[in-house]
Amino acid sequence: MTILAQQYLGNFSSDRLQEQIQSAKQTGTLLEVHLQDADRAKGRIHAHTTTGETVGIIKGRERSLCEGDVFKTEDGKLLLIHLNAQTVMVLRFEGSTTGHELDLIHLGHTLGNHHWPILVKGDRIYVEMAADPIVMESTIKAFHIPGLQIAYETNAASAALSFSHHSHP
């Protein structure tokens, strides 16, 4: 049987929820689940709690899950969300990209067309791991942009990068 959680209560950073979580721990009514970063933006998530129970989380896609988010299940238990470390692809350029402006625009269009969220910070482009890394790398390398470097970075859930997601009507 799947336990359904769709009532969002807030984040454990609030004092009120910290008290509720402690109480639920003591009474055995606290469920905890560890999710992958890719699950953050999904509207429907199927997962297993740390005690092996099947849980379904239903939320709006406009809201990404954060470490410590708390939901109430249909049977009145609390569900505490934990996010695993986030691995992102990091693109940066060594040297000049002069003469490759159209390739760069085409790369940006392709990333967006694949719905691979990006975040630009300083001289780096962070790409959310939304597909198999081999597929993502081969797609990006196909542009043959000189000096384009591809690396990976792992961030703790508490330091995860926040990518914006969009949808089509």
CYANA upper distance limits for C-alpha pairs under 8 A (distance plus 0.5 A):
  1 MET  CA     54 THR  CA      7.40
  2 THR  CA     53 GLU  CA      7.99
  2 THR  CA     54 THR  CA      5.44
  2 THR  CA     55 VAL  CA      5.66
  2 THR  CA     56 GLY  CA      6.88
  3 ILE  CA     53 GLU  CA      8.16
  3 ILE  CA     54 THR  CA      6.69
  3 ILE  CA     55 VAL  CA      5.09
  3 ILE  CA     56 GLY  CA      6.57
  3 ILE  CA     73 THR  CA      7.30
  3 ILE  CA     74 GLU  CA      7.71
  3 ILE  CA     75 ASP  CA      8.29
  4 LEU  CA     55 VAL  CA      6.34
  4 LEU  CA     56 GLY  CA      5.37
  4 LEU  CA     57 ILE  CA      6.63
  4 LEU  CA     58 ILE  CA      8.17
  4 LEU  CA     73 THR  CA      6.05
  4 LEU  CA     74 GLU  CA      6.31
  5 ALA  CA     55 VAL  CA      7.73
  5 ALA  CA     56 GLY  CA      6.60
  5 ALA  CA     57 ILE  CA      5.37
  5 ALA  CA     58 ILE  CA      6.86
  5 ALA  CA     71 PHE  CA      6.54
  5 ALA  CA     72 LYS  CA      6.23
  5 ALA  CA     73 THR  CA      4.59
  5 ALA  CA     74 GLU  CA      6.67
  5 ALA  CA     79 LEU  CA      7.90
  6 GLN  CA     57 ILE  CA      6.26
  6 GLN  CA     58 ILE  CA      5.30
  6 GLN  CA     59 LYS  CA      6.48
  6 GLN  CA     71 PHE  CA      6.98
  6 GLN  CA     72 LYS  CA      7.32
  6 GLN  CA     73 THR  CA      7.20
  6 GLN  CA     74 GLU  CA      8.38
  7 GLN  CA     71 PHE  CA      5.87
  7 GLN  CA     72 LYS  CA      5.73
  7 GLN  CA     73 THR  CA      7.46
  8 TYR  CA     59 LYS  CA      8.44
  8 TYR  CA     69 ASP  CA      8.30
  8 TYR  CA     70 VAL  CA      6.70
  8 TYR  CA     71 PHE  CA      4.95
  8 TYR  CA     72 LYS  CA      7.01
  9 LEU  CA     17 LEU  CA      8.45
  9 LEU  CA     69 ASP  CA      8.19
  9 LEU  CA     70 VAL  CA      6.04
  9 LEU  CA     71 PHE  CA      5.87
  9 LEU  CA     72 LYS  CA      7.27
 10 GLY  CA     14 SER  CA      8.11
 10 GLY  CA     17 LEU  CA      7.92
 10 GLY  CA     69 ASP  CA      6.26
 10 GLY  CA     70 VAL  CA      6.07
 10 GLY  CA     71 PHE  CA      7.90
 11 ASN  CA     17 LEU  CA      7.55
 11 ASN  CA     66 CYS  CA      8.37
 11 ASN  CA     67 GLU  CA      8.42
 11 ASN  CA     68 GLY  CA      5.80
 11 ASN  CA     69 ASP  CA      4.71
 11 ASN  CA     70 VAL  CA      6.13
 12 PHE  CA     17 LEU  CA      5.84
 12 PHE  CA     18 GLN  CA      5.91
 12 PHE  CA     21 ILE  CA      8.27
 12 PHE  CA     68 GLY  CA      5.67
 12 PHE  CA     69 ASP  CA      6.73
 12 PHE  CA     70 VAL  CA      7.21
 13 SER  CA     17 LEU  CA      7.87
 13 SER  CA     18 GLN  CA      7.47
 13 SER  CA     68 GLY  CA      7.78
 14 SER  CA     18 GLN  CA      6.82
 15 ASP  CA     19 GLU  CA      6.93
 16 ARG  CA     20 GLN  CA      7.01
 17 LEU  CA     21 ILE  CA      6.50
 18 GLN  CA     22 GLN  CA      6.72
 19 GLU  CA     23 SER  CA      6.70
 20 GLN  CA     24 ALA  CA      6.58
 21 ILE  CA     25 LYS  CA      6.61
 21 ILE  CA     30 LEU  CA      7.35
 21 ILE  CA     78 LEU  CA      7.77
 22 GLN  CA     26 GLN  CA      6.84
 23 SER  CA     27 THR  CA      6.78
 24 ALA  CA     28 GLY  CA      6.31
 24 ALA  CA     29 THR  CA      5.22
 24 ALA  CA     30 LEU  CA      5.40
 24 ALA  CA     77 LYS  CA      7.99
 24 ALA  CA     78 LEU  CA      7.43
 25 LYS  CA     29 THR  CA      6.74
 25 LYS  CA     30 LEU  CA      5.77
 29 THR  CA     76 GLY  CA      8.42
 29 THR  CA     77 LYS  CA      5.42
 29 THR  CA     78 LEU  CA      6.87
 30 LEU  CA     77 LYS  CA      6.39
 30 LEU  CA     78 LEU  CA      5.44
 30 LEU  CA     79 LEU  CA      6.53
 30 LEU  CA     80 LEU  CA      7.78
 31 LEU  CA     49 THR  CA      6.78
 31 LEU  CA     50 THR  CA      7.89
 31 LEU  CA     51 THR  CA      8.28
 31 LEU  CA     77 LYS  CA      7.55
 31 LEU  CA     78 LEU  CA      6.50
 31 LEU  CA     79 LEU  CA      5.18
 31 LEU  CA     80 LEU  CA      6.68
 32 GLU  CA     49 THR  CA      5.86
 32 GLU  CA     50 THR  CA      6.28
 32 GLU  CA     79 LEU  CA      6.04
 32 GLU  CA     80 LEU  CA      5.24
 32 GLU  CA     81 ILE  CA      6.60
 32 GLU  CA     82 HIS  CA      7.78
 33 VAL  CA     47 ALA  CA      7.72
 33 VAL  CA     48 HIS  CA      6.90
 33 VAL  CA     49 THR  CA      4.96
 33 VAL  CA     50 THR  CA      6.31
 33 VAL  CA     79 LEU  CA      7.80
 33 VAL  CA     80 LEU  CA      6.94
 33 VAL  CA     81 ILE  CA      5.89
 33 VAL  CA     82 HIS  CA      6.47
 34 HIS  CA     49 THR  CA      7.81
 34 HIS  CA     50 THR  CA      8.02
 34 HIS  CA     81 ILE  CA      6.82
 34 HIS  CA     82 HIS  CA      5.15
 34 HIS  CA     83 LEU  CA      6.03
 34 HIS  CA     84 ASN  CA      6.92
 35 LEU  CA     39 ASP  CA      6.83
 35 LEU  CA     40 ARG  CA      8.29
 35 LEU  CA     47 ALA  CA      8.05
 35 LEU  CA     81 ILE  CA      7.83
 35 LEU  CA     82 HIS  CA      6.72
 35 LEU  CA     83 LEU  CA      5.46
 35 LEU  CA     84 ASN  CA      6.48
 36 GLN  CA     40 ARG  CA      7.88
 36 GLN  CA     83 LEU  CA      6.48
 36 GLN  CA     84 ASN  CA      5.91
 36 GLN  CA     85 ALA  CA      8.16
 36 GLN  CA     86 GLN  CA      8.16
 37 ASP  CA     83 LEU  CA      6.81
 37 ASP  CA     84 ASN  CA      6.94
 37 ASP  CA     85 ALA  CA      7.69
 37 ASP  CA     86 GLN  CA      6.15
 38 ALA  CA     42 LYS  CA      8.23
 38 ALA  CA    129 MET  CA      7.83
 38 ALA  CA    130 ALA  CA      7.23
 39 ASP  CA     45 ILE  CA      7.31
 39 ASP  CA     65 LEU  CA      8.48
 40 ARG  CA     64 SER  CA      5.45
 40 ARG  CA     65 LEU  CA      5.14
 40 ARG  CA     66 CYS  CA      7.72
 41 ALA  CA     61 ARG  CA      6.07
 41 ALA  CA     62 GLU  CA      7.87
 41 ALA  CA     63 ARG  CA      7.14
 41 ALA  CA     64 SER  CA      5.10
 41 ALA  CA     65 LEU  CA      7.13
 41 ALA  CA    165 HIS  CA      7.90
 42 LYS  CA     59 LYS  CA      8.32
 42 LYS  CA     60 GLY  CA      8.44
 42 LYS  CA     61 ARG  CA      6.22
 42 LYS  CA     64 SER  CA      8.20
 43 GLY  CA     57 ILE  CA      8.34
 43 GLY  CA     58 ILE  CA      6.23
 43 GLY  CA     59 LYS  CA      5.49
 43 GLY  CA     60 GLY  CA      5.78
 43 GLY  CA     61 ARG  CA      5.22
 44 ARG  CA     56 GLY  CA      7.50
 44 ARG  CA     57 ILE  CA      6.15
 44 ARG  CA     58 ILE  CA      5.19
 44 ARG  CA     59 LYS  CA      7.00
 45 ILE  CA     56 GLY  CA      6.14
 45 ILE  CA     57 ILE  CA      5.50
 45 ILE  CA     58 ILE  CA      7.09
 46 HIS  CA     54 THR  CA      7.90
 46 HIS  CA     55 VAL  CA      6.49
 46 HIS  CA     56 GLY  CA      5.22
 46 HIS  CA     57 ILE  CA      7.04
 47 ALA  CA     54 THR  CA      6.48
 47 ALA  CA     55 VAL  CA      5.91
 47 ALA  CA     56 GLY  CA      6.96
 48 HIS  CA     52 GLY  CA      5.95
 48 HIS  CA     53 GLU  CA      5.85
 48 HIS  CA     54 THR  CA      5.06
 48 HIS  CA     55 VAL  CA      6.24
 49 THR  CA     53 GLU  CA      5.69
 49 THR  CA     54 THR  CA      6.98
 49 THR  CA     55 VAL  CA      7.38
 59 LYS  CA     63 ARG  CA      8.11
 62 GLU  CA    165 HIS  CA      7.86
 62 GLU  CA    166 HIS  CA      8.24
 65 LEU  CA     69 ASP  CA      7.13
 65 LEU  CA     81 ILE  CA      8.45
 66 CYS  CA     81 ILE  CA      8.02
 66 CYS  CA     82 HIS  CA      8.32
 66 CYS  CA     83 LEU  CA      7.69
 67 GLU  CA     81 ILE  CA      6.50
 67 GLU  CA     82 HIS  CA      5.56
 67 GLU  CA     83 LEU  CA      5.88
 67 GLU  CA    157 ALA  CA      6.89
 67 GLU  CA    158 SER  CA      7.08
 68 GLY  CA     80 LEU  CA      6.58
 68 GLY  CA     81 ILE  CA      5.75
 68 GLY  CA     82 HIS  CA      6.44
 69 ASP  CA     80 LEU  CA      6.52
 69 ASP  CA     81 ILE  CA      5.76
 69 ASP  CA     82 HIS  CA      8.27
 70 VAL  CA     78 LEU  CA      7.15
 70 VAL  CA     79 LEU  CA      6.00
 70 VAL  CA     80 LEU  CA      5.24
 70 VAL  CA     81 ILE  CA      6.72
 71 PHE  CA     78 LEU  CA      6.30
 71 PHE  CA     79 LEU  CA      5.53
 71 PHE  CA     80 LEU  CA      7.22
 72 LYS  CA     76 GLY  CA      6.49
 72 LYS  CA     77 LYS  CA      6.23
 72 LYS  CA     78 LEU  CA      5.19
 72 LYS  CA     79 LEU  CA      6.54
 73 THR  CA     77 LYS  CA      5.75
 73 THR  CA     78 LEU  CA      6.69
 73 THR  CA     79 LEU  CA      7.36
 83 LEU  CA    157 ALA  CA      6.04
 84 ASN  CA    156 ALA  CA      7.80
 84 ASN  CA    157 ALA  CA      6.37
 85 ALA  CA    154 THR  CA      7.00
 85 ALA  CA    155 ASN  CA      6.10
 85 ALA  CA    156 ALA  CA      5.02
 85 ALA  CA    157 ALA  CA      5.37
 85 ALA  CA    160 ALA  CA      8.05
 86 GLN  CA    154 THR  CA      5.93
 86 GLN  CA    155 ASN  CA      5.58
 86 GLN  CA    156 ALA  CA      6.76
 86 GLN  CA    157 ALA  CA      6.70
 86 GLN  CA    160 ALA  CA      6.54
 87 THR  CA    128 GLU  CA      8.25
 87 THR  CA    129 MET  CA      7.47
 87 THR  CA    152 TYR  CA      7.19
 87 THR  CA    153 GLU  CA      6.03
 87 THR  CA    154 THR  CA      4.73
 87 THR  CA    155 ASN  CA      6.83
 88 VAL  CA    126 TYR  CA      6.87
 88 VAL  CA    127 VAL  CA      6.29
 88 VAL  CA    128 GLU  CA      5.72
 88 VAL  CA    129 MET  CA      6.14
 88 VAL  CA    152 TYR  CA      6.15
 88 VAL  CA    153 GLU  CA      5.94
 88 VAL  CA    154 THR  CA      6.93
 89 MET  CA    126 TYR  CA      6.23
 89 MET  CA    127 VAL  CA      5.49
 89 MET  CA    128 GLU  CA      7.02
 89 MET  CA    129 MET  CA      7.15
 89 MET  CA    150 ILE  CA      7.37
 89 MET  CA    151 ALA  CA      6.35
 89 MET  CA    152 TYR  CA      5.07
 89 MET  CA    153 GLU  CA      7.01
 90 VAL  CA    124 ARG  CA      7.00
 90 VAL  CA    125 ILE  CA      6.24
 90 VAL  CA    126 TYR  CA      5.19
 90 VAL  CA    127 VAL  CA      6.79
 90 VAL  CA    149 GLN  CA      8.49
 90 VAL  CA    150 ILE  CA      6.28
 90 VAL  CA    151 ALA  CA      5.55
 90 VAL  CA    152 TYR  CA      5.99
 90 VAL  CA    153 GLU  CA      7.32
 91 LEU  CA    124 ARG  CA      6.17
 91 LEU  CA    125 ILE  CA      5.47
 91 LEU  CA    126 TYR  CA      6.85
 91 LEU  CA    127 VAL  CA      8.18
 91 LEU  CA    148 LEU  CA      7.31
 91 LEU  CA    149 GLN  CA      6.17
 91 LEU  CA    150 ILE  CA      5.42
 91 LEU  CA    151 ALA  CA      7.06
 92 ARG  CA    123 ASP  CA      6.90
 92 ARG  CA    124 ARG  CA      5.42
 92 ARG  CA    125 ILE  CA      6.94
 92 ARG  CA    148 LEU  CA      6.38
 92 ARG  CA    149 GLN  CA      5.77
 92 ARG  CA    150 ILE  CA      7.34
 93 PHE  CA     97 THR  CA      8.14
 93 PHE  CA    123 ASP  CA      8.25
 93 PHE  CA    124 ARG  CA      8.40
 93 PHE  CA    146 PRO  CA      8.47
 93 PHE  CA    147 GLY  CA      5.62
 93 PHE  CA    148 LEU  CA      5.09
 93 PHE  CA    149 GLN  CA      6.36
 94 GLU  CA    147 GLY  CA      5.07
 94 GLU  CA    148 LEU  CA      6.98
 94 GLU  CA    149 GLN  CA      7.69
 95 GLY  CA    147 GLY  CA      6.44
 96 SER  CA    147 GLY  CA      8.01
 97 THR  CA    101 GLU  CA      7.55
 97 THR  CA    145 ILE  CA      7.98
 97 THR  CA    146 PRO  CA      7.36
 97 THR  CA    147 GLY  CA      8.03
100 HIS  CA    104 LEU  CA      6.78
100 HIS  CA    145 ILE  CA      7.41
101 GLU  CA    105 ILE  CA      6.81
102 LEU  CA    106 HIS  CA      6.52
103 ASP  CA    107 LEU  CA      6.51
103 ASP  CA    143 PHE  CA      7.00
103 ASP  CA    145 ILE  CA      7.55
104 LEU  CA    108 GLY  CA      6.72
104 LEU  CA    145 ILE  CA      8.26
105 ILE  CA    109 HIS  CA      6.65
106 HIS  CA    110 THR  CA      6.57
107 LEU  CA    111 LEU  CA      6.69
107 LEU  CA    140 ILE  CA      7.48
107 LEU  CA    143 PHE  CA      7.58
108 GLY  CA    112 GLY  CA      6.76
109 HIS  CA    113 ASN  CA      6.43
110 THR  CA    114 HIS  CA      6.62
111 LEU  CA    115 HIS  CA      6.81
111 LEU  CA    116 TRP  CA      5.81
111 LEU  CA    117 PRO  CA      7.85
111 LEU  CA    118 ILE  CA      8.37
112 GLY  CA    116 TRP  CA      6.36
112 GLY  CA    117 PRO  CA      7.39
115 HIS  CA    130 ALA  CA      8.30
116 TRP  CA    127 VAL  CA      7.07
116 TRP  CA    128 GLU  CA      6.64
116 TRP  CA    129 MET  CA      7.80
116 TRP  CA    130 ALA  CA      6.20
116 TRP  CA    131 ALA  CA      8.41
117 PRO  CA    127 VAL  CA      6.39
117 PRO  CA    128 GLU  CA      5.98
117 PRO  CA    130 ALA  CA      8.23
117 PRO  CA    163 PHE  CA      6.55
117 PRO  CA    164 SER  CA      7.32
117 PRO  CA    165 HIS  CA      7.25
118 ILE  CA    125 ILE  CA      7.05
118 ILE  CA    126 TYR  CA      5.93
118 ILE  CA    127 VAL  CA      4.99
118 ILE  CA    128 GLU  CA      6.73
118 ILE  CA    163 PHE  CA      6.97
119 LEU  CA    125 ILE  CA      6.28
119 LEU  CA    126 TYR  CA      5.55
119 LEU  CA    127 VAL  CA      7.09
119 LEU  CA    163 PHE  CA      6.78
120 VAL  CA    124 ARG  CA      6.44
120 VAL  CA    125 ILE  CA      5.08
120 VAL  CA    126 TYR  CA      6.72
121 LYS  CA    125 ILE  CA      6.93
121 LYS  CA    126 TYR  CA      8.13
128 GLU  CA    163 PHE  CA      7.80
129 MET  CA    133 PRO  CA      7.49
131 ALA  CA    135 VAL  CA      7.48
131 ALA  CA    136 MET  CA      7.03
132 ASP  CA    136 MET  CA      6.79
133 PRO  CA    137 GLU  CA      6.48
134 ILE  CA    138 SER  CA      6.60
135 VAL  CA    139 THR  CA      6.59
136 MET  CA    140 ILE  CA      6.79
137 GLU  CA    141 LYS  CA      6.45
137 GLU  CA    150 ILE  CA      8.16
138 SER  CA    142 ALA  CA      6.51
139 THR  CA    143 PHE  CA      8.08
141 LYS  CA    145 ILE  CA      7.96
155 ASN  CA    159 ALA  CA      6.27
155 ASN  CA    160 ALA  CA      6.03
155 ASN  CA    161 LEU  CA      8.37
156 ALA  CA    160 ALA  CA      6.58
